Amino acid sequence: MPLDCADCASTGTDAAVVSAVTATAVVSATRAALRWRQPVRMSSILDEYRTIGGGALWRERRDKGRLRVDGADRAAFLQALVSNDVSALVADSGLYATYLTPQGRMLADLHIYHRGDALLAVVPAEQAASLAARLDGLIFSEDARVADVTSDIAQILVVGGGAAEAIAAAIGADASRLGVLPSLAQITTPSGFVARSDEVMVPAFDLFVPAPSRDDVVRALELAGAREASRDLVEALRIEAGRPAFGRDMTTETIPLEAGLLDRAISTTKGCYVGQEIVIRVLHRGGGRVARRLVQLVVDDATAVPPVGAGILVGGEERGRLTSVAFSPRLGRPIALGYVARAEAEPGTRVLLAFQGHSLPAEITALAG
């Protein structure tokens, strides 16, 4: 459920929490064990979080790549490859999907936007060029073309209770229309298009504009009162929403059901796609049960942020590892995503996070996805 932005302005993370978190935090797992706690300032991210209560922040999504799929058979071409129902898209709608191996392991995740005369797929930036070449190599008789347009189109995330108003003032979009946009739906603007984001709990939108217009759009956003968000804040918002990121929480060894993507990324009624047999076998023969599951965790100690890769111990036995970690301004404590064995993947399960000879008590609070 979306977070009421009134909660962002007052979350119990004021002076006491700033003071506590300023005192200590955990360094990378590669550092010496005696240096596992180091001073770090969290006041900046807390200030940013307060801003999004009624204001807006922006950040360019340099971590995202963009592929354009053209041709009369563009939808049918992707329909046969990805896990969600591309054929159901209409102009200005979108969906989230996975692209799998025949063994049901993930090759990529994609946000696919129907732009009328083309489909735009947003993928991890480091995969854009290779994925465009791979997909293009699968075209035989289809009237379809795949191009990497990452350098041609800039993508700017605008987040916060005042995001719609800031976008409206900056590029001329209708704020009232933006406010009621469904997830991944789009509004065409004079400079490109705006899509509702599904990656965080607070109101958020992705602006897609021609790369040469990027600086002008950023200036207009800042004139409208938006300021640049830190990477740390965007990461914290993602983890708070329980959204896995490919390359961190999902890899080429991940089955999408392990990452909790059934409802978001998989159609159980569409026709065949690559890897479908494995997904259906798990759902129908295995009752949807997988060996491990991605979960959200909250650390008890507000002053200690465990490193990615820390072991998740239940009853003294390692049952998984952390994949993403951040300080949550909303909770005033560190939060994380990580995989645990199916039997322990239940909200309320108490765990220890173990690393470098240290351990931190934590609790599984929700399934991720």
Secondary structure, DSSP 4 states (H G I P E B T S, - for coil): -PPPTHHHH-SS-SHHHHHHHHH-EE--TTS-GGGSEE----HHHHHHHHHTTTS-EEEE-TTEEEEEEESTTHHHHHHTTBSS-GGG--TT-EEEEEEE-TTS-EEEEEEEEE-SS-EEEEEEGGGHHHHHHHHHHT-SSSS-EEEE-TTTEEEEEEESTTHHHHHHHHH---HHHHHTPPTT-EEEETTEEEEE--SSSS-EEEEEEEGGGHHHHHHHHHHTT-EEPPHHHHHHHHHHTT---BTTTB-TT--TTTTT-HHHH--SSS---TTHHHHHIIIIISTT--SEEEEEEEES-TT--PPTT-EEEETTEEEEEEEEEEEETTTTEEEEEEEEEGGG-STT-EEEEEETTEEEEEEEEEE--
